[in-house]
Structures are given as structure tokens and as C-alpha cells.
């Protein structure tokens, strides 16, 4: 039976199989692109819980989130609201995103940017820097151990930070051999797309203290953010709640700065 994740991955892998560019040439072009701005460092520099604010037009389960979305203005609202970084969806079919959205955000704010997409090839990694991203997402559930290692190695060679995303303790065990600087715990099940708000707090206990822990999905209120900070997370990634807010700036401001009890909890 097909799931949201399997369908999305199948499409991305089919697209990757039709790639005609020469990888070495693309990597050379990527290395000549604008230097990354230090995504992980921006999270670590924040005093208290940091926010990765997401530019997200739609979701596979909910459809369009807002009728009109201006990536430039939305990212400027996030900046005013105290976000440390941005995340931008570049998947078109399932999320309504595009490389152009990422480029607009990169040109509009000085915040480091995560390319939020389903990375399935080395070209995807190189393209992230070409688009103007400062970090790339690697989803453990979507990749083999060899792919995780190869994609992370290329990202590091391109000076891109890597957010390694896991959903449970077993996936975390697969992620840790990469010596990741950042680990994201997604509270959304990528098979059912349901959210389990206890997932991040449970997995956080197993993330090494030296790793920047990022909680993702299902974060709606200041109480949610505070609970995650209390559990040892240094950052949260929030999309839907901010995009749908009447004031994304104010909504962002309410989620940042809670003291992180990293040393006590992990």
C-alpha cells in the first residue's frame, strides 16, 4: 500500500533517474556559489530556544495553508519575530514550493536557510547550495545508510550544514554514526502524517549533548515550545502554525527564547 512518504519518494527518485547533468560539473558550480551562512551556528548562538521558521504553501494532508503567500514578506516577518533560521519547501507537487521560493527568501533576509525537501541524490545536495541554501535535510526513513553517508559527505564538502531527521530511537541509531551536528526529531509520522506530540520528548533523551537537537512538527503554542525546551531541545522547526497565523511575526515571537535544559535532560 502506498503512503504519503512512499509516493513522494517514488516521484523524486524517478526525477533523479532522468538526470542528465554531469555531477562533477554541478559540484564545481555549487562550490562557486554564494558561501553558506552557518545554519547550525545561528541556532547555537541564540539565547534560549531558537526558531527555524518555515515558508510552506501547502501540505499533502491539508492542502493549501493560505490563499496567498509572499515568501519575501513572510520571511521578513519571521526575522522581526526573532527567528534564527528559515526553512523553505522546494517540493512543488506535494508542498507547492519551488527553488524560486528559496531564492526569494535568501535575497530577502540574512537568516540561514534550510532547503526542506526529500533529498534522494547527490545532485539534490549540490542544488541546495546553488539555490542559496545553507543547510540540507537528510531524512533517515527515506535513505539507506550508504546514501546518508554519501550525501552528508558531499554536503560537508560544500560547506553546507546537515539536519538529519529521525522519527524514533531506531532511526537515531542509524543517524549517530554520521557524527551529525544537528538532529531533528519529527513528531509527524511520514506514513500516516499523524502527529505524536510525545515523540520528540522521548527520543530527545538519546541524543548526545553535543548535538543540536531540533523538534519538528505539531508545535502550535508557547506551552508546546517550552515543553520541548525543558526536554533538552535547542531549536524548533515550525511551519503551519506560523504560516496560518494572523501575525506570523507575533506568532514567532511567542515561540522563542525559552531556557533550554539541555544539560539536565540529556
Secondary structure, DSSP 4 states (H G I P E B T S, - for coil): ---HHHHHHHHHHHHHHT--S-HHHHHHHHHHSPPP--HHHHHHHSSSSEEEEEE--EETTTEES-S---HHHHHHHHHHTT-SEEEEE--STTT---HHHHHHHHHH--SEEEEES---SHHHHHHHHHHT-SEEEEEGGGS-HHHHHHHHHHHHHTT-EEEEEESSHHHHHHHHTT--SEEEEE-B-TTT--B-TTHHHHHHTTS-TTSEEEEES---SHHHHHHHHHTT-SEEEE-HHHHTSS-HHHHHHTTS-PPP-HHHH-
